[in-house]
Amino acid sequence: MIDWSLLEQWARRDARPRGRFRNLYPTPDHGLAELLRWQRETRGRFPPHLPFPLQQPDPALLARPAPQPRFTWIGHSTYLIQYRNWNLLTDPVFSERCSPVSFAGPKRAVPPALTIDVLPPIHAVLVSHNHYDHLDRAAVDALQRRFGDHITWFAPTGVGAWLRRRGITEVVERGWWQHAGWHDAQAFCLPTQHFSGRGPRDRNTTLWCGWRLQWPDFSLFFAGDTGYAPLFQDIHKAVGPVDTALLPIGAYLPRWFMAPVHINPEEAVRIHQDLQARHSLAMHWGTFVLTDEPMDEPPRLLTQALAARGIPTGQFRVPAHGETVTLPLRDTVAAIDPVLPS
């Protein structure tokens, strides 16, 4: 059950004191000095790429409506989500590198499972924040060329201006705890614990978020990028349990540096429980080498964390690159309250 009065109350909070956004819970601000310490400790070495298998999605299946929610992991934090006649993308990144330049920066270990030219018609894109591994300028431009105003872009405060500079007009921009109607669904912009910035001077000048989409018989939470904080209990308090959560499980070492902004697999399981998710699907691992853990470690640690908490592995799945997962709807349908606050 969605608590509209609580959402309205929390939406009035000032998340941008002194012109910069900040997390709801106190978070260490790791800057250049900490980054250099990390590089010194690792001597600039990262784990090697691993050759993960890449499944080929079935174009005929993806071209059909999805009477049950259907998820195809394209890679990193990019999912194709299909439900009824709607096709959505999350944090579209299709380039070979997640970087401001094409010749340097983290390079893909696994190609995207789908290319933009073979996607089914896309109706909406959920953008969590503006980091290069979550918002790919080349992909945004290509999606705009192919689909134009048929796409509604959902973006946190400040990111809408960047999208509009790319010629995009159908932008729904919201702050934390705010919502917007979209056809037969409601979209809620919800807090995560992270930061933003695409250059040395714009740190935290735009917001970061997760998105919840609520249909009458199905709800989805896309976490984007986040560290762990009690805010996921706050989210459950405000909008209730969720049917499916897309949660990151990678880019978490070293913990002294990454813990404020990137969860590890054990914390992903805690968020799964905090949200009271019926199902969760993993993301943000196995595509780019961004941090110190081996590329194949996150799924192993997730399996251990699920076992330690007595959660069946089927409740929190790790799709392979390119795998399509169809999840069942709730047996008992609880319709969304149609009466919205004025």
C-alpha positions in Angstrom: 0.0 0.0 0.0 1.4 3.4 -1.0 1.5 6.0 1.7 0.8 9.1 -0.3 0.9 11.5 2.7 4.3 10.2 3.7 5.6 10.6 0.1 4.3 14.1 0.0 5.9 14.9 3.3 9.3 13.5 2.4 9.2 15.1 -1.1 9.4 18.5 0.6 12.8 17.7 2.1 15.7 19.8 0.8 18.2 17.4 -0.8 20.4 20.1 -2.1 21.8 22.3 0.7 24.3 24.9 -0.5 23.7 24.0 -4.2 24.9 20.3 -4.1 22.9 17.2 -3.6 23.7 15.0 -0.6 22.6 11.6 0.6 19.8 11.2 3.1 22.2 9.4 5.5 25.7 10.7 6.4 28.2 9.4 3.8 32.0 9.8 3.7 33.0 12.1 0.8 35.9 10.2 -0.8 37.7 12.6 -3.1 41.0 12.8 -5.0 43.2 11.9 -2.0 41.3 8.7 -1.3 41.3 7.8 -5.1 45.1 8.2 -5.2 45.5 6.0 -2.1 43.4 3.3 -3.8 45.6 3.5 -6.9 48.8 3.4 -4.8 47.6 0.3 -2.9 46.7 -1.6 -6.1 49.6 -0.2 -8.1 47.1 0.6 -10.9 46.4 -3.1 -11.5 42.9 -4.5 -12.0 41.6 -8.0 -12.2 41.7 -9.6 -15.6 38.7 -9.9 -18.0 36.9 -13.2 -17.9 35.2 -14.7 -21.0 31.6 -15.0 -19.7 29.3 -16.8 -22.1 26.9 -14.6 -24.0 23.4 -15.9 -24.7 21.7 -14.7 -27.8 18.2 -13.3 -27.0 15.4 -14.7 -29.2 14.2 -11.8 -31.4 10.9 -13.4 -32.1 10.2 -13.7 -28.3 11.2 -10.1 -27.7 9.0 -8.9 -30.5 5.9 -10.3 -28.8 3.9 -8.6 -25.9 4.8 -10.0 -22.4 1.7 -11.0 -20.4 4.1 -11.7 -17.6 7.1 -9.5 -16.7 10.0 -10.3 -19.0 13.7 -9.2 -18.3 16.6 -9.5 -20.7 20.0 -8.6 -19.2 21.9 -6.6 -21.9 24.9 -6.1 -19.6 26.0 -4.1 -16.6 23.0 -2.1 -15.4 21.1 -2.2 -18.8 18.0 -4.4 -18.8 15.3 -4.6 -21.4 12.1 -4.9 -19.4 8.9 -6.0 -21.2 5.4 -6.0 -19.7 2.2 -6.1 -21.6 2.8 -4.0 -24.6 5.5 -1.9 -23.0 9.2 -2.1 -23.6 11.6 -0.2 -21.2 15.4 0.1 -20.9 17.3 0.9 -17.7 20.6 3.0 -17.7 21.4 2.5 -21.4 25.1 1.7 -22.0 26.0 0.0 -25.3 29.4 1.4 -26.0 32.7 -0.5 -25.8 34.0 1.7 -23.1 32.3 3.6 -20.2 34.3 6.7 -20.5 34.2 10.3 -21.7 36.5 9.2 -24.6 36.4 6.2 -26.9 40.0 5.3 -26.7 40.5 4.9 -23.0 38.7 3.9 -19.8 37.0 0.7 -18.7 36.4 -1.6 -21.6 33.7 -4.2 -22.0 34.6 -7.8 -21.2 31.3 -9.0 -22.8 29.6 -7.3 -25.7 26.0 -6.0 -25.2 23.6 -8.8 -25.7 21.5 -6.6 -28.0 22.4 -3.7 -30.2 20.2 -0.7 -30.5 19.2 -1.4 -34.1 17.7 -4.8 -33.1 15.8 -3.6 -30.0 12.0 -3.9 -30.1 10.2 -0.5 -30.0 11.3 1.2 -26.8 8.6 3.2 -24.9 10.5 4.4 -21.8 14.0 4.7 -20.4 14.8 4.8 -16.7 18.0 6.8 -15.9 19.4 6.5 -12.4 22.3 9.0 -12.6 24.8 10.5 -14.9 27.9 8.4 -14.4 29.5 7.1 -17.7 28.8 3.5 -16.9 25.1 4.3 -16.5 24.4 7.1 -19.1 26.2 6.5 -22.4 26.0 9.5 -24.7 26.4 7.4 -27.9 23.6 5.1 -26.8 21.3 8.1 -25.9 21.9 9.6 -29.3 21.3 6.3 -31.1 18.1 5.7 -29.2 16.9 9.2 -30.0 17.7 8.7 -33.7 15.8 5.5 -33.9 12.8 6.1 -31.6 12.7 9.9 -31.1 9.7 11.1 -29.2 8.2 7.6 -28.9 10.5 7.3 -25.8 9.7 8.8 -22.4 12.9 9.4 -20.5 12.6 9.3 -16.7 15.5 11.1 -15.1 16.4 12.5 -11.6 16.6 16.3 -11.1 19.3 17.9 -13.2 19.8 15.1 -15.6 16.8 16.2 -17.7 18.8 19.3 -18.9 21.6 17.0 -20.2 19.0 14.9 -22.1 17.3 18.0 -23.6 20.7 19.2 -24.9 20.8 15.9 -26.8 17.5 16.9 -28.6 15.2 14.9 -26.3 11.9 16.5 -25.5 9.9 13.7 -23.8 11.6 14.0 -20.4 9.9 13.3 -17.0 12.3 14.8 -14.4 11.6 14.2 -10.7 13.2 14.5 -7.3 13.3 12.0 -4.5 9.9 10.7 -3.4 8.1 12.5 -6.3 6.0 10.6 -8.8 4.5 10.9 -12.3 1.8 9.0 -14.2 2.8 7.1 -17.3 -0.1 5.5 -19.2 -1.5 2.8 -16.8 1.5 3.0 -14.4 3.0 5.3 -11.8 6.7 6.1 -11.7 8.3 7.0 -8.4 11.7 8.6 -8.1 13.3 7.1 -4.9 16.5 7.8 -3.1 19.6 5.7 -3.3 23.0 6.3 -1.6 25.5 7.4 -4.3 26.8 10.5 -6.0 26.9 12.1 -9.4 29.2 13.8 -11.9 30.6 13.5 -15.4 33.6 15.8 -14.9 35.8 17.4 -12.2 33.5 20.4 -11.6 30.0 19.0 -11.5 30.1 16.6 -8.6 26.7 16.2 -7.0 25.1 19.0 -9.1 22.6 16.5 -10.4 20.6 14.0 -8.5 20.9 10.2 -8.4 18.0 7.8 -7.7 16.2 4.5 -8.1 12.9 4.1 -9.9 9.8 2.2 -9.0 7.2 1.5 -11.6 3.8 0.5 -10.3 1.2 -1.1 -12.5 -2.2 -2.3 -11.1 -0.8 -5.9 -10.9 2.9 -5.6 -11.0 5.6 -3.4 -9.4 9.3 -3.0 -10.3 12.2 -1.3 -8.5 15.4 -0.4 -10.4 18.1 0.5 -7.9 20.7 2.0 -10.3 23.8 2.4 -8.2 23.9 2.5 -4.4 25.6 1.9 -1.1 23.7 0.4 1.8 21.7 2.6 4.2 18.4 2.3 6.1 16.7 4.3 3.2 15.6 1.0 1.7 13.5 0.4 4.8 12.2 3.9 4.3 11.3 3.0 0.7 9.3 0.0 1.9 7.6 2.1 4.5 6.5 4.7 1.8 5.6 2.4 -1.1 5.3 -1.1 0.3 6.8 -4.4 -1.0 7.8 -4.8 -4.6 7.4 -7.7 -7.0 10.8 -7.5 -8.7 13.9 -5.5 -7.8 16.9 -5.0 -10.0 19.9 -4.8 -7.7 23.6 -4.3 -8.2 26.0 -6.9 -6.8 29.4 -5.8 -8.1 32.1 -3.1 -8.0 32.5 -3.2 -4.2 36.2 -3.6 -3.4 38.1 -2.2 -1.6 35.4 -1.7 1.0 37.0 1.2 2.7 36.6 3.1 -0.6 33.5 1.6 -2.2 31.2 0.8 0.7 29.6 4.3 0.9 28.4 4.1 -2.8 28.5 0.5 -3.9 26.8 -2.5 -2.2 28.4 -5.9 -2.0 26.4 -9.1 -2.5 25.6 -9.5 1.2 24.2 -6.0 1.3 22.2 -6.7 -1.9 20.5 -9.5 -0.1 19.7 -7.1 2.8 18.1 -4.7 0.4 16.1 -7.5 -1.1 14.8 -8.2 2.4 14.3 -4.5 3.3 12.2 -4.0 0.2 10.3 -7.3 0.8 10.9 -8.1 -2.9 9.2 -11.2 -4.2 12.0 -11.6 -6.7 15.3 -9.9 -7.4 17.6 -9.9 -10.4 21.3 -9.1 -10.3 23.1 -6.5 -12.4 26.2 -4.2 -12.3 28.7 -7.0 -12.5 30.6 -9.1 -15.1 30.6 -6.5 -17.9 33.2 -3.9 -17.0 36.2 -4.2 -14.6 35.7 -1.1 -12.3 37.1 -2.3 -9.0 39.3 -4.8 -7.3 37.2 -7.9 -6.9 37.5 -10.8 -9.5 34.9 -10.5 -12.2 33.3 -13.9 -11.2 33.2 -13.3 -7.4 29.9 -11.4 -7.0 27.6 -14.4 -8.0 29.5 -16.7 -5.7 29.2 -14.3 -2.7 25.6 -13.8 -3.5 24.9 -17.5 -3.3 26.7 -17.6 0.1 24.7 -14.6 1.4 21.4 -16.1 0.3 22.2 -19.4 2.0 23.3 -17.6 5.2 19.9 -15.9 5.4 17.9 -18.9 4.4 16.6 -17.4 1.2 16.1 -19.7 -1.8 18.3 -18.9 -4.7 15.3 -18.7 -7.0 14.2 -15.5 -5.2 17.4 -13.7 -6.2 18.6 -14.8 -9.5 21.7 -13.9 -11.5 20.9 -14.0 -15.2 23.6 -14.8 -17.7 24.6 -12.1 -20.2 21.8 -12.1 -22.7 19.5 -14.3 -20.7 15.7 -13.6 -20.8 13.9 -14.3 -17.5 10.1 -14.3 -17.3 8.6 -13.9 -13.8 5.1 -14.7 -12.6 2.6 -12.2 -11.5 1.2 -12.1 -8.0 -1.5 -14.7 -7.3 -3.6 -12.1 -5.6 -3.8 -8.7 -7.4 -3.7 -5.7 -5.1 -4.7 -2.7 -7.3 -2.9 0.6 -6.9 -4.9 3.3 -5.2 -6.2 5.4 -8.0 -6.7 8.5 -5.8 -3.6 10.6 -6.1 -2.6 13.5 -4.0 -3.5 16.9 -5.4 
